[in-house]
Amino acid sequence: QVQLVESGGGLVQPGGSLRLSCAASGFTFSTAPMNWYRQAPGNERELVATVTPAAGGTKYADSVKGRFTISRDNSKNTVYLEMNSLTPEDTAVYYCNARRIYYPSFDYWGQGTQVTVSS
């Protein structure tokens, strides 16, 4: 049974930091590109960051570049999102995603964790 379980969300003041974690099970984590998405009320889901299976490459949305860092620990089947210099515009539900487009392909999602940036 595939599971992606996010944790680490919460309420933080503007300028603060949070670290999200996503623990994966039920598939070969080390072969999966991993993504963090977010969705704010009334907005479409937005791709925030991506890390390749061997953690050799990362990509970020322009809105978070220089503030967020995605990383993974394949020995722990876990992907992280370190978020710094948070602003109210970062308020959203953050989702962990595992997606492999080559055979055998898959597309798995976590349940999401709420991040609220407010004073």
Stockholm file with secondary structure:
# STOCKHOLM 1.0

chainA/1-119         QVQLVESGGGLVQPGGSLRLSCAASGFTFSTAPMNWYRQAPGNERELVATVTPAAGGTKYADSVKGRFTISRDNSKNTVYLEMNSLTPEDTAVYYCNARRIYYPSFDYWGQGTQVTVSS
#=GR chainA/1-119 SS CCEEEEECCEEECTTCCEEEEEEEESSCGGGCCEEEEEECTTSCCEEEEEECTTSCCEEECTTTTTTEEEEEETTTTEEEEEECSCCGGGCEEEEEEEEECSSSCEEEECCCEEEEECC
#=GC SS_cons         CCEEEEECCEEECTTCCEEEEEEEESSCGGGCCEEEEEECTTSCCEEEEEECTTSCCEEECTTTTTTEEEEEETTTTEEEEEECSCCGGGCEEEEEEEEECSSSCEEEECCCEEEEECC
//
